Amino acid sequence: MQRAIQGSPPGFDDLTVHEQIEYVQGLWERIAAREDEVPVPEWHRAELDRRLAEYEAAPNAGRSWEQVEADLCTRLATRR
């Protein structure tokens, strides 16, 4: 049996891994429902500003999702 994580709710460690994942997912959904209360670190905001400025300076420099997805599928296929 695994060591109980300090602060976990009673009985959490007795749940299966699948049940623990469902529990955590439920907690996350409750938090996400109040997104205006979730703190966003300043460095996240700065990174978003940097990326937006980079995009606005050269909007055609990136690749479409379809191009990226096709490349990923090709790379994964060659690994098999």
PyMOL Python script that loads the backbone (N, CA, C, O; Angstrom):
from pymol import cmd

cmd.read_pdbstr("""\
ATOM      1  N   MET A   1       0.839  -1.186   0.000  1.00  0.00           N
ATOM      2  CA  MET A   1       0.000   0.000   0.000  1.00  0.00           C
ATOM      3  C   MET A   1       0.882   1.247   0.000  1.00  0.00           C
ATOM      4  O   MET A   1       1.922   1.290   0.657  1.00  0.00           O
ATOM      5  N   GLN A   2       0.446   2.256  -0.750  1.00  0.00           N
ATOM      6  CA  GLN A   2       1.216   3.490  -0.829  1.00  0.00           C
ATOM      7  C   GLN A   2       1.048   4.316   0.433  1.00  0.00           C
ATOM      8  O   GLN A   2       0.056   4.206   1.154  1.00  0.00           O
ATOM      9  N   ARG A   3       2.041   5.137   0.669  1.00  0.00           N
ATOM     10  CA  ARG A   3       2.000   6.064   1.799  1.00  0.00           C
ATOM     11  C   ARG A   3       0.960   7.134   1.515  1.00  0.00           C
ATOM     12  O   ARG A   3       0.892   7.661   0.405  1.00  0.00           O
ATOM     13  N   ALA A   4       0.154   7.455   2.511  1.00  0.00           N
ATOM     14  CA  ALA A   4      -0.866   8.495   2.354  1.00  0.00           C
ATOM     15  C   ALA A   4      -0.204   9.852   2.159  1.00  0.00           C
ATOM     16  O   ALA A   4       0.753  10.200   2.851  1.00  0.00           O
ATOM     17  N   ILE A   5      -0.726  10.601   1.217  1.00  0.00           N
ATOM     18  CA  ILE A   5      -0.231  11.956   0.979  1.00  0.00           C
ATOM     19  C   ILE A   5      -0.843  12.855   2.031  1.00  0.00           C
ATOM     20  O   ILE A   5      -2.053  12.836   2.255  1.00  0.00           O
ATOM     21  N   GLN A   6      -0.008  13.635   2.666  1.00  0.00           N
ATOM     22  CA  GLN A   6      -0.496  14.534   3.710  1.00  0.00           C
ATOM     23  C   GLN A   6      -1.544  15.474   3.136  1.00  0.00           C
ATOM     24  O   GLN A   6      -1.319  16.113   2.108  1.00  0.00           O
ATOM     25  N   GLY A   7      -2.677  15.554   3.796  1.00  0.00           N
ATOM     26  CA  GLY A   7      -3.726  16.464   3.369  1.00  0.00           C
ATOM     27  C   GLY A   7      -4.738  15.838   2.427  1.00  0.00           C
ATOM     28  O   GLY A   7      -5.700  16.504   2.044  1.00  0.00           O
ATOM     29  N   SER A   8      -4.555  14.571   2.038  1.00  0.00           N
ATOM     30  CA  SER A   8      -5.554  13.957   1.170  1.00  0.00           C
ATOM     31  C   SER A   8      -6.793  13.636   1.998  1.00  0.00           C
ATOM     32  O   SER A   8      -6.690  13.368   3.195  1.00  0.00           O
ATOM     33  N   PRO A   9      -7.962  13.663   1.367  1.00  0.00           N
ATOM     34  CA  PRO A   9      -9.189  13.416   2.122  1.00  0.00           C
ATOM     35  C   PRO A   9      -9.240  11.980   2.642  1.00  0.00           C
ATOM     36  O   PRO A   9      -8.655  11.080   2.038  1.00  0.00           O
ATOM     37  N   PRO A  10      -9.925  11.765   3.740  1.00  0.00           N
ATOM     38  CA  PRO A  10     -10.025  10.413   4.295  1.00  0.00           C
ATOM     39  C   PRO A  10     -10.582   9.443   3.255  1.00  0.00           C
ATOM     40  O   PRO A  10     -11.561   9.741   2.572  1.00  0.00           O
ATOM     41  N   GLY A  11      -9.943   8.282   3.147  1.00  0.00           N
ATOM     42  CA  GLY A  11     -10.390   7.251   2.221  1.00  0.00           C
ATOM     43  C   GLY A  11      -9.847   7.381   0.816  1.00  0.00           C
ATOM     44  O   GLY A  11     -10.012   6.466   0.009  1.00  0.00           O
ATOM     45  N   PHE A  12      -9.203   8.496   0.497  1.00  0.00           N
ATOM     46  CA  PHE A  12      -8.694   8.706  -0.860  1.00  0.00           C
ATOM     47  C   PHE A  12      -7.713   7.612  -1.262  1.00  0.00           C
ATOM     48  O   PHE A  12      -7.765   7.109  -2.384  1.00  0.00           O
ATOM     49  N   ASP A  13      -6.829   7.248  -0.356  1.00  0.00           N
ATOM     50  CA  ASP A  13      -5.822   6.241  -0.670  1.00  0.00           C
ATOM     51  C   ASP A  13      -6.409   4.841  -0.795  1.00  0.00           C
ATOM     52  O   ASP A  13      -5.738   3.934  -1.287  1.00  0.00           O
ATOM     53  N   ASP A  14      -7.643   4.654  -0.359  1.00  0.00           N
ATOM     54  CA  ASP A  14      -8.309   3.355  -0.491  1.00  0.00           C
ATOM     55  C   ASP A  14      -8.990   3.207  -1.849  1.00  0.00           C
ATOM     56  O   ASP A  14      -9.403   2.106  -2.214  1.00  0.00           O
ATOM     57  N   LEU A  15      -9.111   4.292  -2.595  1.00  0.00           N
ATOM     58  CA  LEU A  15      -9.722   4.252  -3.918  1.00  0.00           C
ATOM     59  C   LEU A  15      -8.770   3.631  -4.924  1.00  0.00           C
ATOM     60  O   LEU A  15      -7.554   3.652  -4.736  1.00  0.00           O
ATOM     61  N   THR A  16      -9.331   3.075  -5.998  1.00  0.00           N
ATOM     62  CA  THR A  16      -8.484   2.596  -7.088  1.00  0.00           C
ATOM     63  C   THR A  16      -7.873   3.813  -7.787  1.00  0.00           C
ATOM     64  O   THR A  16      -8.333   4.937  -7.586  1.00  0.00           O
ATOM     65  N   VAL A  17      -6.865   3.599  -8.586  1.00  0.00           N
ATOM     66  CA  VAL A  17      -6.253   4.709  -9.323  1.00  0.00           C
ATOM     67  C   VAL A  17      -7.303   5.368 -10.219  1.00  0.00           C
ATOM     68  O   VAL A  17      -7.352   6.594 -10.314  1.00  0.00           O
ATOM     69  N   HIS A  18      -8.134   4.571 -10.868  1.00  0.00           N
ATOM     70  CA  HIS A  18      -9.183   5.123 -11.725  1.00  0.00           C
ATOM     71  C   HIS A  18     -10.125   6.025 -10.916  1.00  0.00           C
ATOM     72  O   HIS A  18     -10.474   7.119 -11.360  1.00  0.00           O
ATOM     73  N   GLU A  19     -10.533   5.563  -9.735  1.00  0.00           N
ATOM     74  CA  GLU A  19     -11.414   6.359  -8.883  1.00  0.00           C
ATOM     75  C   GLU A  19     -10.722   7.633  -8.397  1.00  0.00           C
ATOM     76  O   GLU A  19     -11.358   8.682  -8.292  1.00  0.00           O
ATOM     77  N   GLN A  20      -9.434   7.546  -8.102  1.00  0.00           N
ATOM     78  CA  GLN A  20      -8.683   8.732  -7.692  1.00  0.00           C
ATOM     79  C   GLN A  20      -8.642   9.748  -8.827  1.00  0.00           C
ATOM     80  O   GLN A  20      -8.804  10.946  -8.599  1.00  0.00           O
ATOM     81  N   ILE A  21      -8.426   9.272 -10.043  1.00  0.00           N
ATOM     82  CA  ILE A  21      -8.394  10.176 -11.203  1.00  0.00           C
ATOM     83  C   ILE A  21      -9.750  10.847 -11.380  1.00  0.00           C
ATOM     84  O   ILE A  21      -9.821  12.052 -11.620  1.00  0.00           O
ATOM     85  N   GLU A  22     -10.830  10.069 -11.263  1.00  0.00           N
ATOM     86  CA  GLU A  22     -12.170  10.652 -11.376  1.00  0.00           C
ATOM     87  C   GLU A  22     -12.410  11.697 -10.288  1.00  0.00           C
ATOM     88  O   GLU A  22     -13.019  12.736 -10.544  1.00  0.00           O
ATOM     89  N   TYR A  23     -11.938  11.424  -9.090  1.00  0.00           N
ATOM     90  CA  TYR A  23     -12.095  12.360  -7.966  1.00  0.00           C
ATOM     91  C   TYR A  23     -11.364  13.666  -8.266  1.00  0.00           C
ATOM     92  O   TYR A  23     -11.920  14.752  -8.105  1.00  0.00           O
ATOM     93  N   VAL A  24     -10.117  13.547  -8.700  1.00  0.00           N
ATOM     94  CA  VAL A  24      -9.315  14.734  -8.995  1.00  0.00           C
ATOM     95  C   VAL A  24      -9.924  15.505 -10.168  1.00  0.00           C
ATOM     96  O   VAL A  24      -9.950  16.736 -10.159  1.00  0.00           O
ATOM     97  N   GLN A  25     -10.410  14.781 -11.174  1.00  0.00           N
ATOM     98  CA  GLN A  25     -11.053  15.444 -12.311  1.00  0.00           C
ATOM     99  C   GLN A  25     -12.271  16.234 -11.840  1.00  0.00           C
ATOM    100  O   GLN A  25     -12.504  17.357 -12.289  1.00  0.00           O
ATOM    101  N   GLY A  26     -13.044  15.641 -10.933  1.00  0.00           N
ATOM    102  CA  GLY A  26     -14.199  16.340 -10.390  1.00  0.00           C
ATOM    103  C   GLY A  26     -13.804  17.599  -9.640  1.00  0.00           C
ATOM    104  O   GLY A  26     -14.463  18.632  -9.755  1.00  0.00           O
ATOM    105  N   LEU A  27     -12.719  17.509  -8.868  1.00  0.00           N
ATOM    106  CA  LEU A  27     -12.224  18.698  -8.163  1.00  0.00           C
ATOM    107  C   LEU A  27     -11.829  19.780  -9.152  1.00  0.00           C
ATOM    108  O   LEU A  27     -12.167  20.951  -8.979  1.00  0.00           O
ATOM    109  N   TRP A  28     -11.102  19.370 -10.204  1.00  0.00           N
ATOM    110  CA  TRP A  28     -10.651  20.343 -11.203  1.00  0.00           C
ATOM    111  C   TRP A  28     -11.844  21.020 -11.874  1.00  0.00           C
ATOM    112  O   TRP A  28     -11.818  22.230 -12.101  1.00  0.00           O
ATOM    113  N   GLU A  29     -12.886  20.258 -12.194  1.00  0.00           N
ATOM    114  CA  GLU A  29     -14.059  20.838 -12.832  1.00  0.00           C
ATOM    115  C   GLU A  29     -14.735  21.858 -11.920  1.00  0.00           C
ATOM    116  O   GLU A  29     -15.253  22.870 -12.394  1.00  0.00           O
ATOM    117  N   ARG A  30     -14.733  21.597 -10.617  1.00  0.00           N
ATOM    118  CA  ARG A  30     -15.301  22.558  -9.667  1.00  0.00           C
ATOM    119  C   ARG A  30     -14.475  23.844  -9.640  1.00  0.00           C
ATOM    120  O   ARG A  30     -15.029  24.941  -9.564  1.00  0.00           O
ATOM    121  N   ILE A  31     -13.159  23.705  -9.703  1.00  0.00           N
ATOM    122  CA  ILE A  31     -12.283  24.883  -9.712  1.00  0.00           C
ATOM    123  C   ILE A  31     -12.448  25.644 -11.024  1.00  0.00           C
ATOM    124  O   ILE A  31     -12.578  26.868 -11.025  1.00  0.00           O
ATOM    125  N   ALA A  32     -12.442  24.914 -12.139  1.00  0.00           N
ATOM    126  CA  ALA A  32     -12.529  25.551 -13.459  1.00  0.00           C
ATOM    127  C   ALA A  32     -13.860  26.285 -13.647  1.00  0.00           C
ATOM    128  O   ALA A  32     -13.938  27.235 -14.426  1.00  0.00           O
ATOM    129  N   ALA A  33     -14.891  25.854 -12.947  1.00  0.00           N
ATOM    130  CA  ALA A  33     -16.186  26.526 -13.053  1.00  0.00           C
ATOM    131  C   ALA A  33     -16.127  27.939 -12.476  1.00  0.00           C
ATOM    132  O   ALA A  33     -16.995  28.766 -12.755  1.00  0.00           O
ATOM    133  N   ARG A  34     -15.110  28.207 -11.681  1.00  0.00           N
ATOM    134  CA  ARG A  34     -14.920  29.543 -11.100  1.00  0.00           C
ATOM    135  C   ARG A  34     -13.625  30.152 -11.633  1.00  0.00           C
ATOM    136  O   ARG A  34     -12.807  30.667 -10.871  1.00  0.00           O
ATOM    137  N   GLU A  35     -13.452  30.085 -12.951  1.00  0.00           N
ATOM    138  CA  GLU A  35     -12.188  30.480 -13.573  1.00  0.00           C
ATOM    139  C   GLU A  35     -11.766  31.906 -13.249  1.00  0.00           C
ATOM    140  O   GLU A  35     -10.574  32.212 -13.237  1.00  0.00           O
ATOM    141  N   ASP A  36     -12.725  32.776 -12.989  1.00  0.00           N
ATOM    142  CA  ASP A  36     -12.372  34.157 -12.667  1.00  0.00           C
ATOM    143  C   ASP A  36     -11.685  34.266 -11.309  1.00  0.00           C
ATOM    144  O   ASP A  36     -11.108  35.307 -10.992  1.00  0.00           O
ATOM    145  N   GLU A  37     -11.739  33.204 -10.502  1.00  0.00           N
ATOM    146  CA  GLU A  37     -11.085  33.207  -9.191  1.00  0.00           C
ATOM    147  C   GLU A  37      -9.722  32.510  -9.211  1.00  0.00           C
ATOM    148  O   GLU A  37      -8.984  32.551  -8.226  1.00  0.00           O
ATOM    149  N   VAL A  38      -9.392  31.869 -10.340  1.00  0.00           N
ATOM    150  CA  VAL A  38      -8.124  31.136 -10.427  1.00  0.00           C
ATOM    151  C   VAL A  38      -6.998  32.138 -10.688  1.00  0.00           C
ATOM    152  O   VAL A  38      -7.039  32.867 -11.679  1.00  0.00           O
ATOM    153  N   PRO A  39      -6.003  32.180  -9.816  1.00  0.00           N
ATOM    154  CA  PRO A  39      -4.911  33.140 -10.013  1.00  0.00           C
ATOM    155  C   PRO A  39      -4.037  32.749 -11.202  1.00  0.00           C
ATOM    156  O   PRO A  39      -3.726  31.575 -11.407  1.00  0.00           O
ATOM    157  N   VAL A  40      -3.653  33.748 -11.971  1.00  0.00           N
ATOM    158  CA  VAL A  40      -2.747  33.531 -13.103  1.00  0.00           C
ATOM    159  C   VAL A  40      -1.440  34.236 -12.771  1.00  0.00           C
ATOM    160  O   VAL A  40      -1.418  35.454 -12.594  1.00  0.00           O
ATOM    161  N   PRO A  41      -0.346  33.474 -12.685  1.00  0.00           N
ATOM    162  CA  PRO A  41       0.939  34.101 -12.363  1.00  0.00           C
ATOM    163  C   PRO A  41       1.325  35.159 -13.400  1.00  0.00           C
ATOM    164  O   PRO A  41       1.012  35.026 -14.583  1.00  0.00           O
ATOM    165  N   GLU A  42       1.991  36.180 -12.951  1.00  0.00           N
ATOM    166  CA  GLU A  42       2.391  37.268 -13.842  1.00  0.00           C
ATOM    167  C   GLU A  42       3.269  36.763 -14.983  1.00  0.00           C
ATOM    168  O   GLU A  42       3.185  37.276 -16.099  1.00  0.00           O
ATOM    169  N   TRP A  43       4.106  35.770 -14.718  1.00  0.00           N
ATOM    170  CA  TRP A  43       4.984  35.275 -15.786  1.00  0.00           C
ATOM    171  C   TRP A  43       4.169  34.583 -16.882  1.00  0.00           C
ATOM    172  O   TRP A  43       4.604  34.561 -18.034  1.00  0.00           O
ATOM    173  N   HIS A  44       3.001  34.019 -16.559  1.00  0.00           N
ATOM    174  CA  HIS A  44       2.125  33.450 -17.592  1.00  0.00           C
ATOM    175  C   HIS A  44       1.586  34.566 -18.483  1.00  0.00           C
ATOM    176  O   HIS A  44       1.568  34.449 -19.708  1.00  0.00           O
ATOM    177  N   ARG A  45       1.148  35.650 -17.844  1.00  0.00           N
ATOM    178  CA  ARG A  45       0.624  36.786 -18.607  1.00  0.00           C
ATOM    179  C   ARG A  45       1.716  37.377 -19.504  1.00  0.00           C
ATOM    180  O   ARG A  45       1.457  37.730 -20.655  1.00  0.00           O
ATOM    181  N   ALA A  46       2.925  37.480 -18.976  1.00  0.00           N
ATOM    182  CA  ALA A  46       4.040  38.024 -19.761  1.00  0.00           C
ATOM    183  C   ALA A  46       4.341  37.118 -20.960  1.00  0.00           C
ATOM    184  O   ALA A  46       4.611  37.604 -22.058  1.00  0.00           O
ATOM    185  N   GLU A  47       4.294  35.811 -20.744  1.00  0.00           N
ATOM    186  CA  GLU A  47       4.562  34.874 -21.840  1.00  0.00           C
ATOM    187  C   GLU A  47       3.472  34.962 -22.904  1.00  0.00           C
ATOM    188  O   GLU A  47       3.773  34.914 -24.097  1.00  0.00           O
ATOM    189  N   LEU A  48       2.229  35.089 -22.496  1.00  0.00           N
ATOM    190  CA  LEU A  48       1.141  35.259 -23.465  1.00  0.00           C
ATOM    191  C   LEU A  48       1.310  36.549 -24.252  1.00  0.00           C
ATOM    192  O   LEU A  48       1.113  36.564 -25.467  1.00  0.00           O
ATOM    193  N   ASP A  49       1.672  37.627 -23.573  1.00  0.00           N
ATOM    194  CA  ASP A  49       1.919  38.897 -24.264  1.00  0.00           C
ATOM    195  C   ASP A  49       3.055  38.764 -25.268  1.00  0.00           C
ATOM    196  O   ASP A  49       2.970  39.283 -26.381  1.00  0.00           O
ATOM    197  N   ARG A  50       4.128  38.062 -24.870  1.00  0.00           N
ATOM    198  CA  ARG A  50       5.276  37.864 -25.759  1.00  0.00           C
ATOM    199  C   ARG A  50       4.867  37.077 -27.001  1.00  0.00           C
ATOM    200  O   ARG A  50       5.230  37.438 -28.121  1.00  0.00           O
ATOM    201  N   ARG A  51       4.117  36.010 -26.798  1.00  0.00           N
ATOM    202  CA  ARG A  51       3.696  35.177 -27.929  1.00  0.00           C
ATOM    203  C   ARG A  51       2.738  35.929 -28.854  1.00  0.00           C
ATOM    204  O   ARG A  51       2.818  35.799 -30.075  1.00  0.00           O
ATOM    205  N   LEU A  52       1.838  36.712 -28.270  1.00  0.00           N
ATOM    206  CA  LEU A  52       0.919  37.488 -29.091  1.00  0.00           C
ATOM    207  C   LEU A  52       1.678  38.514 -29.922  1.00  0.00           C
ATOM    208  O   LEU A  52       1.388  38.692 -31.105  1.00  0.00           O
ATOM    209  N   ALA A  53       2.636  39.180 -29.317  1.00  0.00           N
ATOM    210  CA  ALA A  53       3.435  40.175 -30.049  1.00  0.00           C
ATOM    211  C   ALA A  53       4.227  39.505 -31.168  1.00  0.00           C
ATOM    212  O   ALA A  53       4.352  40.060 -32.259  1.00  0.00           O
ATOM    213  N   GLU A  54       4.761  38.318 -30.900  1.00  0.00           N
ATOM    214  CA  GLU A  54       5.512  37.573 -31.917  1.00  0.00           C
ATOM    215  C   GLU A  54       4.590  37.210 -33.086  1.00  0.00           C
ATOM    216  O   GLU A  54       4.973  37.343 -34.249  1.00  0.00           O
ATOM    217  N   TYR A  55       3.395  36.758 -32.775  1.00  0.00           N
ATOM    218  CA  TYR A  55       2.428  36.427 -33.827  1.00  0.00           C
ATOM    219  C   TYR A  55       2.041  37.661 -34.626  1.00  0.00           C
ATOM    220  O   TYR A  55       2.007  37.620 -35.856  1.00  0.00           O
ATOM    221  N   GLU A  56       1.748  38.766 -33.932  1.00  0.00           N
ATOM    222  CA  GLU A  56       1.326  39.979 -34.627  1.00  0.00           C
ATOM    223  C   GLU A  56       2.430  40.536 -35.514  1.00  0.00           C
ATOM    224  O   GLU A  56       2.146  41.161 -36.536  1.00  0.00           O
ATOM    225  N   ALA A  57       3.685  40.317 -35.135  1.00  0.00           N
ATOM    226  CA  ALA A  57       4.814  40.797 -35.946  1.00  0.00           C
ATOM    227  C   ALA A  57       4.979  39.965 -37.218  1.00  0.00           C
ATOM    228  O   ALA A  57       5.447  40.475 -38.235  1.00  0.00           O
ATOM    229  N   ALA A  58       4.598  38.695 -37.166  1.00  0.00           N
ATOM    230  CA  ALA A  58       4.763  37.817 -38.331  1.00  0.00           C
ATOM    231  C   ALA A  58       3.660  36.754 -38.318  1.00  0.00           C
ATOM    232  O   ALA A  58       3.934  35.594 -38.009  1.00  0.00           O
ATOM    233  N   PRO A  59       2.424  37.127 -38.647  1.00  0.00           N
ATOM    234  CA  PRO A  59       1.301  36.192 -38.540  1.00  0.00           C
ATOM    235  C   PRO A  59       1.404  34.958 -39.432  1.00  0.00           C
ATOM    236  O   PRO A  59       0.757  33.947 -39.160  1.00  0.00           O
ATOM    237  N   ASN A  60       2.198  35.026 -40.480  1.00  0.00           N
ATOM    238  CA  ASN A  60       2.319  33.885 -41.395  1.00  0.00           C
ATOM    239  C   ASN A  60       3.540  33.022 -41.112  1.00  0.00           C
ATOM    240  O   ASN A  60       3.823  32.086 -41.860  1.00  0.00           O
ATOM    241  N   ALA A  61       4.260  33.324 -40.048  1.00  0.00           N
ATOM    242  CA  ALA A  61       5.497  32.596 -39.758  1.00  0.00           C
ATOM    243  C   ALA A  61       5.240  31.190 -39.225  1.00  0.00           C
ATOM    244  O   ALA A  61       6.092  30.312 -39.366  1.00  0.00           O
ATOM    245  N   GLY A  62       4.104  30.971 -38.627  1.00  0.00           N
ATOM    246  CA  GLY A  62       3.814  29.668 -38.038  1.00  0.00           C
ATOM    247  C   GLY A  62       3.263  28.682 -39.050  1.00  0.00           C
ATOM    248  O   GLY A  62       3.165  28.968 -40.243  1.00  0.00           O
ATOM    249  N   ARG A  63       2.905  27.513 -38.538  1.00  0.00           N
ATOM    250  CA  ARG A  63       2.298  26.488 -39.375  1.00  0.00           C
ATOM    251  C   ARG A  63       0.891  26.208 -38.861  1.00  0.00           C
ATOM    252  O   ARG A  63       0.595  26.418 -37.684  1.00  0.00           O
ATOM    253  N   SER A  64       0.042  25.739 -39.742  1.00  0.00           N
ATOM    254  CA  SER A  64      -1.323  25.419 -39.348  1.00  0.00           C
ATOM    255  C   SER A  64      -1.335  24.149 -38.497  1.00  0.00           C
ATOM    256  O   SER A  64      -0.389  23.362 -38.514  1.00  0.00           O
ATOM    257  N   TRP A  65      -2.429  23.968 -37.753  1.00  0.00           N
ATOM    258  CA  TRP A  65      -2.568  22.750 -36.962  1.00  0.00           C
ATOM    259  C   TRP A  65      -2.527  21.526 -37.876  1.00  0.00           C
ATOM    260  O   TRP A  65      -1.942  20.504 -37.516  1.00  0.00           O
ATOM    261  N   GLU A  66      -3.137  21.623 -39.044  1.00  0.00           N
ATOM    262  CA  GLU A  66      -3.151  20.492 -39.966  1.00  0.00           C
ATOM    263  C   GLU A  66      -1.737  20.082 -40.362  1.00  0.00           C
ATOM    264  O   GLU A  66      -1.447  18.890 -40.464  1.00  0.00           O
ATOM    265  N   GLN A  67      -0.853  21.057 -40.587  1.00  0.00           N
ATOM    266  CA  GLN A  67       0.545  20.748 -40.930  1.00  0.00           C
ATOM    267  C   GLN A  67       1.264  20.097 -39.758  1.00  0.00           C
ATOM    268  O   GLN A  67       1.978  19.108 -39.930  1.00  0.00           O
ATOM    269  N   VAL A  68       1.077  20.644 -38.588  1.00  0.00           N
ATOM    270  CA  VAL A  68       1.718  20.094 -37.391  1.00  0.00           C
ATOM    271  C   VAL A  68       1.215  18.679 -37.134  1.00  0.00           C
ATOM    272  O   VAL A  68       2.004  17.777 -36.855  1.00  0.00           O
ATOM    273  N   GLU A  69      -0.102  18.485 -37.226  1.00  0.00           N
ATOM    274  CA  GLU A  69      -0.686  17.162 -36.988  1.00  0.00           C
ATOM    275  C   GLU A  69      -0.152  16.141 -37.988  1.00  0.00           C
ATOM    276  O   GLU A  69       0.186  15.020 -37.608  1.00  0.00           O
ATOM    277  N   ALA A  70      -0.073  16.519 -39.260  1.00  0.00           N
ATOM    278  CA  ALA A  70       0.444  15.599 -40.278  1.00  0.00           C
ATOM    279  C   ALA A  70       1.892  15.215 -39.981  1.00  0.00           C
ATOM    280  O   ALA A  70       2.264  14.050 -40.117  1.00  0.00           O
ATOM    281  N   ASP A  71       2.702  16.177 -39.582  1.00  0.00           N
ATOM    282  CA  ASP A  71       4.098  15.892 -39.233  1.00  0.00           C
ATOM    283  C   ASP A  71       4.189  14.950 -38.042  1.00  0.00           C
ATOM    284  O   ASP A  71       4.994  14.018 -38.045  1.00  0.00           O
ATOM    285  N   LEU A  72       3.370  15.186 -37.026  1.00  0.00           N
ATOM    286  CA  LEU A  72       3.372  14.321 -35.843  1.00  0.00           C
ATOM    287  C   LEU A  72       2.947  12.899 -36.201  1.00  0.00           C
ATOM    288  O   LEU A  72       3.548  11.933 -35.732  1.00  0.00           O
ATOM    289  N   CYS A  73       1.929  12.773 -37.020  1.00  0.00           N
ATOM    290  CA  CYS A  73       1.467  11.447 -37.433  1.00  0.00           C
ATOM    291  C   CYS A  73       2.552  10.705 -38.201  1.00  0.00           C
ATOM    292  O   CYS A  73       2.753   9.507 -38.002  1.00  0.00           O
ATOM    293  N   THR A  74       3.246  11.414 -39.072  1.00  0.00           N
ATOM    294  CA  THR A  74       4.352  10.807 -39.819  1.00  0.00           C
ATOM    295  C   THR A  74       5.462  10.357 -38.896  1.00  0.00           C
ATOM    296  O   THR A  74       5.991   9.255 -39.039  1.00  0.00           O
ATOM    297  N   ARG A  75       5.817  11.214 -37.944  1.00  0.00           N
ATOM    298  CA  ARG A  75       6.886  10.862 -36.998  1.00  0.00           C
ATOM    299  C   ARG A  75       6.503   9.666 -36.140  1.00  0.00           C
ATOM    300  O   ARG A  75       7.326   8.786 -35.885  1.00  0.00           O
ATOM    301  N   LEU A  76       5.257   9.637 -35.698  1.00  0.00           N
ATOM    302  CA  LEU A  76       4.806   8.506 -34.878  1.00  0.00           C
ATOM    303  C   LEU A  76       4.752   7.218 -35.676  1.00  0.00           C
ATOM    304  O   LEU A  76       5.072   6.149 -35.155  1.00  0.00           O
ATOM    305  N   ALA A  77       4.354   7.309 -36.928  1.00  0.00           N
ATOM    306  CA  ALA A  77       4.262   6.119 -37.768  1.00  0.00           C
ATOM    307  C   ALA A  77       5.628   5.490 -37.999  1.00  0.00           C
ATOM    308  O   ALA A  77       5.741   4.269 -38.108  1.00  0.00           O
ATOM    309  N   THR A  78       6.660   6.315 -38.074  1.00  0.00           N
ATOM    310  CA  THR A  78       8.000   5.781 -38.318  1.00  0.00           C
ATOM    311  C   THR A  78       8.609   5.141 -37.076  1.00  0.00           C
ATOM    312  O   THR A  78       9.608   4.430 -37.178  1.00  0.00           O
ATOM    313  N   ARG A  79       8.031   5.381 -35.920  1.00  0.00           N
ATOM    314  CA  ARG A  79       8.539   4.797 -34.679  1.00  0.00           C
ATOM    315  C   ARG A  79       8.022   3.377 -34.459  1.00  0.00           C
ATOM    316  O   ARG A  79       8.561   2.644 -33.629  1.00  0.00           O
ATOM    317  N   ARG A  80       7.020   2.996 -35.169  1.00  0.00           N
ATOM    318  CA  ARG A  80       6.395   1.666 -34.942  1.00  0.00           C
ATOM    319  C   ARG A  80       7.102   0.577 -35.644  1.00  0.00           C
ATOM    320  O   ARG A  80       6.699  -0.582 -35.549  1.00  0.00           O
TER     321      ARG A  80
END
""", "prot")
cmd.dss("prot")
cmd.show_as("cartoon", "prot")
cmd.util.cbc("prot")
cmd.orient("prot")
